[in-house]
Amino acid sequence: MGTREYLLDKAKREGLESKSYEFVNNLLKQTDFDDSRISVLAGVPVDFVRKVRESSGRK
């Protein structure tokens, strides 16, 4: 993989992670779902949901 391809791939992954973060954060704010349920709905690992929860100050 060349530099250009690497950078494009990295930008795509960061964009997807940003959208996933936003979606998970919205689910945390607007529902009472547990981390496991949010993980399934958002298609992300439970650890990702926990990190979003911690960074948003939610318990």
DOMAR-174962 format. One record per residue (C-alpha): y, z, x; residue in three letters; residue number from 1. Coordinates in nm, 3 decimals. Layout:
BEGIN
<r <Y Z X> 'ala' NUM>
...
! end
This chain:
BEGIN
<r <0.000 0.000 0.000> 'met' 1>
<r <0.335 -0.103 0.141> 'gly' 2>
<r <0.654 0.099 0.136> 'thr' 3>
<r <0.792 -0.086 -0.165> 'arg' 4>
<r <0.477 -0.033 -0.369> 'glu' 5>
<r <0.463 0.332 -0.266> 'tyr' 6>
<r <0.823 0.393 -0.376> 'leu' 7>
<r <0.771 0.215 -0.707> 'leu' 8>
<r <0.456 0.415 -0.774> 'asp' 9>
<r <0.631 0.740 -0.684> 'lys' 10>
<r <0.925 0.662 -0.915> 'ala' 11>
<r <0.684 0.583 -1.198> 'lys' 12>
<r <0.495 0.909 -1.149> 'arg' 13>
<r <0.817 1.110 -1.138> 'glu' 14>
<r <0.936 0.943 -1.456> 'gly' 15>
<r <0.611 1.023 -1.631> 'leu' 16>
<r <0.622 1.382 -1.509> 'glu' 17>
<r <0.979 1.416 -1.632> 'ser' 18>
<r <0.884 1.286 -1.978> 'lys' 19>
<r <0.578 1.515 -1.985> 'ser' 20>
<r <0.797 1.812 -1.889> 'tyr' 21>
<r <1.040 1.728 -2.169> 'glu' 22>
<r <0.762 1.691 -2.425> 'phe' 23>
<r <0.588 2.014 -2.323> 'val' 24>
<r <0.918 2.201 -2.324> 'asn' 25>
<r <0.992 2.075 -2.677> 'asn' 26>
<r <0.648 2.182 -2.797> 'leu' 27>
<r <0.703 2.526 -2.647> 'leu' 28>
<r <1.040 2.558 -2.821> 'lys' 29>
<r <0.939 2.421 -3.160> 'gln' 30>
<r <0.583 2.541 -3.212> 'thr' 31>
<r <0.374 2.851 -3.164> 'asp' 32>
<r <0.086 2.655 -3.007> 'phe' 33>
<r <-0.092 2.815 -2.714> 'asp' 34>
<r <-0.095 2.656 -2.369> 'asp' 35>
<r <-0.436 2.500 -2.421> 'ser' 36>
<r <-0.332 2.322 -2.743> 'arg' 37>
<r <-0.008 2.196 -2.586> 'ile' 38>
<r <-0.206 2.072 -2.287> 'ser' 39>
<r <-0.429 1.862 -2.513> 'val' 40>
<r <-0.139 1.725 -2.719> 'leu' 41>
<r <0.070 1.635 -2.413> 'ala' 42>
<r <-0.221 1.509 -2.203> 'gly' 43>
<r <-0.137 1.735 -1.911> 'val' 44>
<r <-0.324 2.015 -1.733> 'pro' 45>
<r <-0.288 2.372 -1.866> 'val' 46>
<r <-0.134 2.469 -1.529> 'asp' 47>
<r <0.146 2.218 -1.592> 'phe' 48>
<r <0.217 2.379 -1.932> 'val' 49>
<r <0.224 2.724 -1.769> 'arg' 50>
<r <0.471 2.605 -1.506> 'lys' 51>
<r <0.699 2.460 -1.776> 'val' 52>
<r <0.672 2.785 -1.974> 'arg' 53>
<r <0.762 2.992 -1.668> 'glu' 54>
<r <1.051 2.767 -1.567> 'ser' 55>
<r <1.197 2.783 -1.918> 'ser' 56>
<r <1.171 3.163 -1.927> 'gly' 57>
<r <0.925 3.166 -2.217> 'arg' 58>
<r <0.637 3.413 -2.229> 'lys' 59>
! end
